[in-house]
Amino acid sequence: MGFLDGQVVIVTGGARGQGRSHAVAAAREGADVVLLDRCADVASIKYPQAVESDLRETESLVRDCGVRALGIICDVADREQAARAFDQAHDRFGRIDVLIANAGVYGGGSIQDADHDVWDEVIGSNLTGVFHSLRAASPRMIEQGYGRIVVTVSNQGRTAVPGSVPYVSSKWGAVGLVKAAAHDLAPFGVTVNGVAPGNTSTKMVHNETLYRAMRPDLANPSWDDVEPAMRAHHVQPIALLEPSEITAAVMFLIGPGTPHITGSIIDVNAGTAARTTA
Ligand SMILES: NC(=O)c1ccc[n+]([C@@H]2O[C@H](COP(=O)([O-])OP(=O)(O)OC[C@H]3O[C@@H](n4cnc5c(N)ncnc54)[C@H](O)[C@@H]3O)[C@@H](O)[C@H]2O)c1
């Protein structure tokens, strides 16, 4: 028996990375899990996104835990696709108890040179996509008188770094969305919180585009060339967190012990929190 027995958990961006880690952890606690992922590259984002086989692999890892899984290809930035996918999930399983709004892309650029298409995509996936997901899940949660929502923001939604205007803006926006929605859903037994990861070991970090952006002085930068700068983002002397560390915070927020934590952000960022004012 797990603490999510009989519950239905939706994970956006569930094909790989942190989303996969959250999905499998929820399944281990007994939840049926719905995975939404776009499973497609987009022109403005210069590192590979998940592919359909990633989504099917996560589905199978969830099923291996003895629960039901449903993987849906869905771009959460698209209002109609998102609404359809949440309808499909509800039709299949009859309820939505937990939403982990984790889908996101990284796109940088300074205020002088950020590309407009990168801005549109990053705000679309990281902020509007979260809005669409909460909008679709919350009526079901209100009806049930119960719901747990966790939004994956970022260290870059708690502070700012140079040359990251689209991403920083999207994640600060997502923090605002968490706090505003926490007010609106408080009377209905629905909590809304965020987790703010530091650099986490997924393909969002492990890709040539990011290495090149961080080390424009080198022709073929490798992980070893960017590791010191990644480490410098944190206060504790590590370059990367593991997805399971973010999952631990998510599980805390959707577990039985935290009905009265809402509107909060949990920093899981190797101490970067110690540099921010609050
Ligand atoms: N990896 C890090 O260092 C880090 C740090 C802080 C926050 N984050 C955030 O964590 C979350 C998870 O990222 P990750 O590290 O697992 O990276 P990832 O690239 O491995 O996973 C992101 C997933 O989201 C999916 N996705 C992207 N846009 C989508 C859309 N519009 N609709 C549906 N699916 C979409 C991708 O296909 C991919 O499967 C993101 O919100 C990211 O911004 C990551």
The ligand as a Gaussian input file, in Angstrom:
#p B3LYP/6-31G(d) Opt

LIG

0 1
 N       17.719000      20.377000     -15.642000
 C       17.875000      21.507000     -14.959000
 O       19.002000      21.917000     -14.635000
 C       16.679000      22.293000     -14.494000
 C       16.871000      23.273000     -13.509000
 C       15.775000      23.996000     -13.053000
 C       14.511000      23.750000     -13.559000
 N       14.368000      22.804000     -14.537000
 C       13.000000      22.569000     -15.025000
 O       12.674000      21.216000     -14.781000
 C       11.641000      20.802000     -15.678000
 C       11.990000      19.452000     -16.254000
 O       13.138000      19.568000     -17.090000
 P       14.269000      18.433000     -17.194000
 O       15.447000      18.931000     -16.473000
 O       13.699000      17.120000     -16.827000
 O       14.620000      18.524000     -18.771000
 P       14.188000      17.595000     -20.002000
 O       14.474000      18.412000     -21.216000
 O       14.839000      16.271000     -19.889000
 O       12.614000      17.373000     -19.801000
 C       11.637000      18.313000     -20.196000
 C       10.492000      17.541000     -20.852000
 O        9.439000      18.461000     -21.154000
 C        8.961000      18.172000     -22.464000
 N        8.350000      19.405000     -22.991000
 C        8.959000      20.577000     -23.256000
 N        8.068000      21.473000     -23.716000
 C        6.856000      20.851000     -23.730000
 C        5.550000      21.264000     -24.097000
 N        5.300000      22.494000     -24.572000
 N        4.533000      20.367000     -23.955000
 C        4.765000      19.116000     -23.483000
 N        5.997000      18.672000     -23.148000
 C        7.031000      19.543000     -23.266000
 C       10.187000      17.706000     -23.234000
 O        9.872000      16.955000     -24.387000
 C       10.910000      16.883000     -22.167000
 O       10.470000      15.545000     -22.157000
 C       11.512000      21.944000     -16.698000
 O       10.394000      22.743000     -16.365000
 C       12.794000      22.725000     -16.500000
 O       12.654000      24.073000     -16.905000
 C       15.410000      22.074000     -15.010000

